[in-house]
């Protein structure tokens, strides 16, 4: 009967058959002029209800058919109903007018949907982001994680066809009981600082106001025109570059691993380890959490359960799903069962002797295929691998805290790391939802090497008498809150990194006196994990109140400022990224920008250090470095790659 109805109502189409659920046939129609040029149509009819997976020109055929009385819109992509438009459409635009023209096509499509005389249902699977307005304009919305619950239930089409009454979802202010005060209140809530960091937010409010006061046509026109202006801004260009870098870093360039990793073992049960455990179990990986003490193990398991419970509160998981995921966790004190593990993640403290002992213990109880992934922030992985009996199965990786929230994963390889080991590690980290940059081994790798001189400069600036609140205000105004970043990394970790990289790079590292970090650690001011660091932290709430107990430490370490480089503008600059590209630690500028923004909170609007140099100007960058070099020494000497760029004025990292 379904095939008969589909053929009877749309007999001019030729189709091939793809079986879905019982009584349903999905058809790709190729005979209609409206569909000849489309490439993503997946459209079919069940009873007298039309179903299709993407909203395209096929809607015209639906509205024209007397046999179709209602419509269901379903996405074939698991876990996502809609995302943003294809950014590549905007990248190719050269003028605001081109962007506006593309944008003006969307309101026409949405208006047809909004004014539909037939009931339209969106079956939303989990997220509906960039195309949210598309779902809002539909008359009915069903949230589901399984499209078969819609496609496989014959009572749904019957109710849609006959019993459901139309319920307009227009977003006009009068219907919602709102007034024109909303834009003013929202504008005050956004605040003035974001207006120059990002140009769009306040303008969006103006566009909403235009639509409310002058009608939808004027609102759509204003939206198209402003979008054209925004796409041409340097912030937009930077963000689009970052998007492409992020896509690049979500691919496994090492290929498919020979053996899928199904069971992990994580050594240690602290906050970092709990976060890693959670993002692993979330994706179905059986996980062993090993710790030396009952107290530590219990605390780690509680942290994992708390993280999953937070997802339940946010309705990202059900209680049943949480309990099912948590059942994949095994806590233990020894290496029992490690022969079944495919990967062991070591997160113990970065002491070379300790790392060596743990590696030898693990490789003594695991099979030859097992990957040993050591979590490191500064210690070269080659030094850890030196005593390994299977060096090709050892790899370094650098998680960022908190591991269950921060996207970036820095993976460090050595000359002995096998391609299959890299493939296995990347596959696991992609499953964990990470954005991965693969870098070569060396002191600090990429992110830590960039972070260390910045932290050293923060110390020196504070020692030179700049008020901590002023420094925090200056860096935050750039979108780069250094005090908060050090607290998040951990003051004890920062101390360790600055010390180790100081030894590795000598006078090139420079900066302030690391005794400041030593004294903070001695007073247990470790950052967010202890509740106090540069700022005060209460529970999960990150306070903006700076730690006043730092004053006495800063007084004891005070040093005279360099007046020639002590203006507000001068305080806001330092980067080591280009040197990492020059030396081969980084493979591409895109990975460097992705690592700096997602791992070190480099301002997104600037696009990362390489994009920043392109926008700011290589010559200005070199001139600034030389000014600091004259004041402080070789730590600010411009690298050869920057000098080469100044000799070719049109040369950029992104052509």
C-alpha positions in Angstrom: 0.0 0.0 0.0 2.8 2.4 0.8 4.5 1.8 -2.5 1.2 2.1 -4.3 0.5 5.5 -2.6 4.0 6.7 -3.4 3.7 5.7 -7.0 0.2 7.1 -7.3 1.0 10.5 -5.9 4.5 10.9 -7.5 4.2 8.6 -10.5 6.3 10.8 -12.7 9.4 10.1 -10.6 11.7 7.1 -11.2 13.2 5.7 -8.0 15.4 3.1 -6.5 14.4 1.3 -3.3 16.3 1.4 0.0 14.5 -0.6 2.8 14.2 1.2 6.1 11.7 0.1 8.7 8.7 -2.1 8.1 6.2 -0.7 5.7 8.5 2.2 4.6 10.4 2.7 1.4 13.0 5.5 1.1 13.3 6.8 -2.5 15.8 9.0 -4.3 13.8 10.7 -7.0 15.7 11.7 -10.2 13.1 12.7 -12.7 11.8 16.0 -11.3 13.3 19.2 -12.6 13.4 20.6 -9.1 15.6 17.6 -8.0 17.9 17.2 -11.0 20.6 19.5 -9.5 20.3 18.4 -5.9 22.9 16.1 -4.4 21.6 15.5 -0.8 18.0 14.4 -1.3 16.7 11.5 0.6 12.9 11.6 0.3 10.1 9.2 0.6 6.4 8.8 1.5 4.8 6.7 4.2 1.1 6.5 3.9 0.1 10.1 3.3 3.0 11.6 5.1 6.1 12.8 3.4 9.5 12.2 5.0 12.9 13.5 3.9 16.2 14.0 5.5 17.3 17.4 4.2 15.2 20.5 3.4 15.7 21.3 -0.3 13.8 22.2 -3.4 11.8 19.0 -2.9 9.5 21.0 -0.6 7.9 22.5 -3.7 6.9 19.0 -4.9 5.6 18.2 -1.4 3.3 21.3 -1.3 2.1 20.6 -4.8 1.0 17.0 -4.0 -2.6 16.5 -3.0 -1.7 13.0 -1.7 0.7 14.4 1.0 -1.1 15.9 4.0 1.8 16.4 6.4 5.6 16.4 6.5 8.3 15.0 8.8 11.8 16.4 8.6 14.5 14.0 9.8 18.3 14.1 9.7 20.2 10.9 8.7 23.2 12.0 10.8 23.3 10.3 14.2 23.1 12.7 17.2 22.5 15.9 15.2 19.5 17.4 13.4 21.1 20.5 12.0 24.4 22.4 12.0 25.6 25.6 10.6 25.7 26.4 6.8 28.7 25.3 4.8 31.4 27.8 5.7 33.1 27.2 2.4 30.2 29.1 0.7 31.3 32.2 2.7 35.1 31.7 2.2 34.7 32.1 -1.5 32.8 35.4 -1.3 34.8 38.5 -2.1 32.3 41.2 -1.2 29.6 41.8 1.4 27.0 41.8 -1.4 27.9 38.2 -2.4 27.4 37.1 1.2 24.1 39.0 1.5 22.8 37.4 -1.7 23.5 33.9 -0.3 21.8 34.9 3.0 18.7 36.3 1.3 17.9 32.9 -0.2 17.4 31.4 3.3 14.5 33.6 4.4 12.6 32.6 1.2 12.9 28.9 2.1 12.0 29.5 5.8 9.0 31.7 4.9 7.6 28.8 2.8 8.0 26.5 5.8 6.5 29.0 8.2 3.4 29.6 5.9 2.9 25.9 5.1 -0.7 24.8 4.9 0.3 21.3 5.9 1.5 20.2 9.3 5.3 20.0 9.5 7.1 18.0 12.2 10.8 18.1 13.0 12.2 14.8 14.6 15.2 16.2 16.4 17.9 13.9 17.4 19.9 15.5 20.2 21.5 18.8 19.0 20.0 21.4 16.6 22.5 24.2 16.5 23.1 26.4 13.4 19.7 25.6 11.9 17.7 26.0 15.1 15.4 28.6 13.5 14.6 26.0 10.9 13.2 23.7 13.6 11.5 26.5 15.5 9.4 27.4 12.4 8.0 23.9 12.2 4.6 23.4 13.8 5.6 20.3 15.9 8.8 19.0 17.3 9.6 15.5 18.5 12.9 14.9 20.4 14.2 11.5 19.8 17.5 9.7 19.8 16.2 7.0 17.5 14.7 7.9 14.1 13.1 4.5 14.0 10.7 5.6 16.8 9.3 7.9 14.2 9.7 5.8 11.1 8.6 2.6 12.6 5.4 3.7 14.4 2.3 3.8 12.0 0.2 5.6 14.6 2.5 8.7 14.3 1.6 9.4 10.6 -2.1 8.8 11.3 -2.2 11.3 14.1 -0.1 13.8 12.1 -2.4 13.5 9.1 -5.7 13.9 10.9 -5.7 14.7 14.6 -3.0 17.3 15.2 -4.1 20.9 15.0 -1.9 23.6 13.6 0.2 25.6 16.1 2.0 28.5 14.6 5.4 29.1 16.0 6.0 32.6 14.9 8.5 34.6 16.9 6.8 38.0 16.9 7.1 40.0 20.1 3.3 40.7 20.4 2.4 37.0 20.4 5.0 36.3 23.2 3.9 39.2 25.3 7.2 41.0 25.1 8.1 44.6 24.3 10.8 46.7 22.8 12.6 46.8 26.1 14.2 43.4 25.4 17.0 44.7 23.2 18.0 47.4 25.7 18.1 44.9 28.6 20.0 42.3 26.6 22.5 45.0 25.5 23.1 45.9 29.1 23.6 42.2 29.9 26.2 41.8 27.2 28.2 44.7 28.4 30.6 47.1 26.5 33.8 45.0 26.6 32.6 42.4 24.1 31.5 45.1 21.6 35.1 45.6 20.4 36.3 42.1 21.0 33.6 40.7 18.7 31.5 43.1 16.4 28.5 40.8 16.0 26.6 40.4 19.4 25.3 44.0 19.8 24.5 44.2 16.1 22.4 41.0 16.3 20.3 42.7 19.0 19.8 45.6 16.6 18.7 43.2 13.9 16.2 41.6 16.3 14.9 45.0 17.2 14.4 45.8 13.5 12.4 42.7 12.9 10.2 43.4 15.9 9.6 47.1 15.1 9.5 47.0 11.3 8.4 43.5 10.4 10.0 40.2 9.3 10.9 41.5 5.8 12.9 44.4 7.2 14.5 42.1 9.8 15.6 39.6 7.1 17.0 42.3 5.0 18.9 43.8 7.9 20.2 40.4 8.8 21.5 39.7 5.3 23.2 43.1 5.0 24.9 42.8 8.4 26.0 39.3 7.7 27.7 40.5 4.6 29.6 43.1 6.6 30.6 40.6 9.3 31.9 38.0 7.0 34.4 40.5 5.6 35.8 41.4 9.1 39.2 40.1 10.3 37.5 38.4 13.2 35.4 36.4 10.7 38.4 35.4 8.6 40.3 34.3 11.7 37.4 32.2 13.0 36.9 30.5 9.6 40.6 29.7 9.5 40.2 28.1 12.9 37.3 26.1 11.8 39.2 24.6 8.9 42.1 23.9 11.3 39.8 22.1 13.7 38.4 20.0 10.9 42.0 19.1 9.9 42.8 18.1 13.4 39.8 15.7 13.6 41.2 13.3 11.0 43.4 10.3 11.6 46.2 10.8 9.1 47.9 7.7 10.3 45.2 5.5 8.9 43.2 2.7 10.6 44.9 0.8 13.5 45.5 -2.9 13.1 43.7 -3.6 16.3 40.8 -1.6 17.8 41.3 -0.3 21.3 38.4 -1.7 23.4 39.8 -1.5 26.9 41.9 1.2 28.6 43.7 1.3 31.8 44.4 4.7 33.5 47.1 5.0 36.1 46.1 7.5 38.9 42.7 8.7 40.1 43.0 12.4 40.4 40.9 15.1 38.8 42.7 14.8 35.4 42.5 11.0 35.4 38.8 11.2 36.3 38.1 13.5 33.4 40.0 11.2 31.0 38.1 8.2 32.4 34.7 9.9 31.9 35.3 10.9 28.2 36.5 7.4 27.6 33.6 5.6 29.2 31.2 7.9 27.5 32.2 6.4 24.2 31.8 2.8 25.3 35.5 2.0 26.2 35.8 -0.3 29.2 38.2 1.4 31.6 40.3 0.3 34.6 41.1 3.1 37.0 44.2 2.2 39.1 45.4 4.1 42.1 47.7 3.2 45.0 45.3 4.1 47.8 41.7 3.3 48.6 41.1 7.0 49.4 42.5 8.2 46.1 40.6 5.5 44.1 37.3 6.3 45.8 37.7 10.0 45.2 38.4 9.4 41.5 35.4 7.1 41.1 33.2 9.7 42.9 34.5 12.4 40.5 33.6 10.3 37.5 30.1 9.6 38.8 29.7 13.3 39.6 30.6 14.2 36.1 28.1 11.8 34.6 25.4 13.0 37.1 26.0 16.6 35.9 25.2 15.3 32.4 21.9 13.8 33.8 21.0 17.2 35.3 21.6 18.8 32.0 19.5 16.2 30.3 22.4 15.0 28.2 22.0 11.5 29.7 19.3 9.6 31.5 19.9 8.0 34.9 19.8 4.6 33.2 22.4 5.7 30.7 24.7 7.1 33.4 24.5 3.9 35.4 25.2 1.8 32.3 28.3 3.9 31.4 29.5 3.8 35.0 29.3 0.0 34.9 32.2 0.0 32.4 34.5 1.3 35.1 36.7 -1.0 37.2 38.7 0.3 40.1 41.8 -1.5 41.4 45.1 -1.2 43.3 47.3 -3.6 41.2 47.9 -4.6 37.6 45.4 -7.5 37.7 43.6 -7.8 34.4 46.1 -5.6 32.5 46.8 -8.3 29.9 43.4 -7.6 28.4 44.1 -3.9 28.0 44.9 -2.4 24.6 46.2 0.9 25.9 47.6 2.1 29.2 47.5 5.8 30.0 50.1 6.9 32.5 49.3 10.2 34.2 51.8 10.0 37.1 53.9 13.0 38.1 56.6 14.1 35.7 59.6 12.6 37.4 61.8 10.7 35.0 62.7 8.0 37.4 59.1 7.5 38.4 58.0 7.4 34.8 60.7 4.8 34.0 59.5 2.5 36.9 55.9 2.7 35.8 56.7 2.0 32.2 58.7 -1.1 33.1 55.9 -2.4 35.4 53.3 -1.9 32.7 55.2 -3.5 29.9 55.9 -6.5 32.1 52.2 -7.3 32.5 50.8 -6.3 29.1 50.8 -7.9 25.7 53.0 -6.8 22.8 50.2 -4.9 21.0 49.4 -2.7 24.1 50.1 1.0 23.6 51.7 2.9 26.5 50.6 6.5 26.4 52.4 8.8 28.9 50.7 12.1 29.8 53.4 14.8 29.8 53.5 18.5 29.7 57.3 19.2 29.4 59.4 16.1 29.9 60.6 14.8 26.5 58.9 11.4 25.6 62.2 10.2 24.1 63.8 10.2 27.6 60.9 8.1 29.0 61.1 5.7 26.0 64.8 5.2 26.4 64.4 2.2 28.8 61.4 0.7 27.0 61.6 -2.9 25.6 58.9 -1.9 23.1 59.8 1.7 22.2 57.6 1.6 19.1 54.5 1.2 21.3 55.2 4.3 23.5 53.7 7.6 22.7 53.3 10.9 24.6 50.1 12.9 24.9 49.2 16.1 26.7 45.6 16.5 28.0 44.4 19.9 29.1 42.6 20.5 32.3 39.8 19.8 32.8 40.1 16.8 30.5 36.4 16.2 30.2 35.8 19.7 28.9 38.9 20.9 27.1 38.9 19.8 23.5 42.6 19.9 22.6 44.9 16.8 22.8 48.6 17.3 22.0 50.1 14.0 20.8 53.9 13.7 20.9 55.8 11.1 18.7 59.4 10.0 18.6 61.5 8.6 15.8 60.7 5.2 17.1 56.9 5.5 17.4 55.3 3.2 14.9 52.6 4.4 12.5 50.2 1.8 14.0 50.8 3.2 17.5 50.0 6.7 16.3 46.9 5.4 14.5 45.6 3.6 17.7 46.2 6.6 19.9 44.5 9.1 17.5 41.6 6.7 17.1 41.0 6.6 20.8 41.4 10.4 21.3 39.0 11.1 18.4 36.5 8.8 20.0 37.0 10.9 23.2 35.9 13.9 21.2 39.3 15.6 21.1 40.9 18.0 18.6 44.3 16.5 18.0 47.6 18.2 17.0 50.5 15.8 16.4 53.9 17.3 17.3 57.5 16.2 17.4 59.3 15.5 20.6 61.3 18.2 22.4 61.3 20.2 25.7 57.8 21.5 26.2 56.7 20.3 22.7 54.5 23.1 21.3 51.8 24.3 23.8 54.0 24.2 26.9 56.9 25.8 25.1 54.6 28.7 24.1 53.0 28.8 27.5 56.2 28.9 29.6 57.6 32.2 28.3 54.2 33.8 28.7 54.0 32.7 32.3 57.6 33.9 32.9 56.6 37.3 31.5 53.6 37.5 33.8 55.9 36.9 36.7 58.3 39.6 35.5 55.5 42.1 34.9 54.2 41.5 38.5 57.7 41.9 39.9 58.1 45.2 38.0 55.2 46.5 40.1 52.2 46.2 37.8 49.1 45.7 39.9 47.8 42.2 39.6 44.3 43.6 39.0 45.5 45.8 36.2 47.5 43.0 34.6 44.4 40.7 34.8 42.3 43.5 33.3 44.7 44.1 30.4 45.1 40.5 29.4 41.4 39.8 29.9 40.6 42.8 27.6 42.5 41.0 24.9 40.5 37.8 25.6 43.6 36.2 27.2 43.2 36.0 31.0 46.7 34.9 32.0 46.1 34.7 35.8 43.1 32.4 35.2 45.1 30.3 32.8 47.9 29.7 35.3 45.4 28.8 38.0 43.8 26.3 35.6 47.1 24.8 34.6 48.1 24.6 38.2 50.7 26.8 39.9 52.7 23.7 40.9 52.7 22.5 37.2 53.7 26.0 36.1 56.6 26.0 38.5 57.8 22.6 37.2 57.4 23.7 33.6 59.2 27.0 34.0 62.1 25.3 35.9 62.5 22.5 33.3 62.3 24.7 30.2 64.6 27.2 31.8 67.3 24.5 32.0 66.6 23.4 28.4 66.6 26.8 26.8 68.9 28.9 29.1 68.8 32.6 28.5 66.3 32.1 25.7 63.7 31.4 28.3 64.2 34.5 30.3 61.3 36.1 32.2 60.8 36.8 35.9 62.1 35.1 39.0 60.4 31.6 39.3 60.8 32.0 43.1 57.3 33.6 42.9 55.8 30.3 41.9 57.9 28.5 44.5 56.6 30.6 47.3 53.0 30.3 46.0 53.4 26.5 46.0 54.9 26.6 49.6 51.7 28.3 50.8 49.6 25.7 49.0 48.3 28.3 46.5 48.1 25.7 43.6 45.2 27.2 41.6 41.8 25.9 41.1 42.6 22.4 42.5 43.4 23.9 45.9 40.9 26.8 45.9 43.5 29.5 45.8 46.2 30.6 43.3 46.4 33.9 41.5 42.6 34.1 42.2 40.2 32.7 44.8 38.1 29.7 43.7 35.1 28.4 45.6 34.0 25.0 44.6 33.3 24.9 40.8 32.9 28.7 40.7 35.9 30.6 39.4 36.0 33.9 41.3 37.3 37.1 39.8 38.7 38.1 43.1 42.5 38.1 43.1 44.4 36.4 46.0 45.4 39.3 48.3 47.9 37.0 50.0 50.2 37.3 47.0 51.0 41.0 47.9 53.6 40.1 50.5 55.3 37.7 48.1 55.4 40.3 45.3 56.8 42.9 47.6 59.7 40.7 48.6 60.6 40.0 44.9 60.0 43.5 43.5 62.3 44.7 40.7 62.6 48.0 38.8 60.6 48.2 35.6 62.0 49.1 32.1 60.3 52.4 31.4 60.8 52.1 27.6 58.6 48.9 27.5 56.2 49.5 30.3 53.2 51.1 28.6 49.9 49.2 28.7 50.3 48.2 25.1 53.7 46.8 25.6 52.5 44.5 28.3 50.3 42.6 25.9 52.7 40.7 23.6 54.8 37.6 23.6 54.9 34.3 21.5 57.2 31.3 20.8 55.0 29.6 18.2 56.9 30.6 15.1 60.1 29.1 16.5 58.3 25.8 16.9 57.3 25.9 13.2 60.8 26.8 12.2 62.4 23.9 14.1 59.9 21.4 12.9 58.1 20.7 16.1 54.9 21.9 14.3 54.0 20.6 10.9 51.7 23.4 9.8 50.5 26.9 11.0 47.0 25.5 11.2 47.9 23.0 13.8 49.8 25.7 15.7 46.8 28.1 15.7 44.4 25.2 16.7 46.7 24.2 19.6 47.1 27.8 20.9 43.4 28.6 20.8 41.9 25.3 22.0 44.7 24.5 24.5 46.1 27.8 25.7 43.0 30.0 25.4 44.7 32.3 22.8 41.9 34.7 21.7 39.6 33.1 19.1 39.0 36.4 17.4 42.7 36.7 16.6 42.7 33.2 15.1 45.9 31.9 16.8 49.5 33.2 16.8 50.2 32.6 13.1 47.0 34.2 11.9 47.7 37.1 14.3 51.1 37.7 12.7 49.5 37.8 9.3 46.9 40.3 10.4 49.1 42.4 12.6 52.0 42.4 10.2 55.3 40.6 10.2 57.4 43.7 10.2 55.5 45.2 13.2 55.9 41.9 15.0 59.6 41.8 14.4 60.0 45.5 15.4 58.1 44.8 18.7 60.4 41.8 19.4 63.5 43.9 18.8 62.3 46.6 21.2 61.9 43.9 23.9 65.3 42.4 22.9 67.0 45.7 23.5 65.4 45.9 27.0 65.6 42.3 28.1 68.0 40.3 25.9 68.0 37.3 23.6 64.8 35.8 24.8 63.1 38.2 22.4 65.4 37.8 19.5 63.2 37.3 16.3 63.6 33.8 14.8 64.9 33.4 11.3 61.5 32.4 9.9 60.0 35.8 10.9 63.1 37.5 9.5 62.5 35.7 6.2 59.0 36.9 6.0 60.0 40.5 6.5 62.3 40.1 3.5 59.3 39.1 1.4 56.5 41.6 2.2 53.7 39.7 0.6 54.7 36.4 2.3 52.2 35.1 4.9 51.6 32.0 6.9 48.2 31.7 5.2 48.3 32.7 1.5 
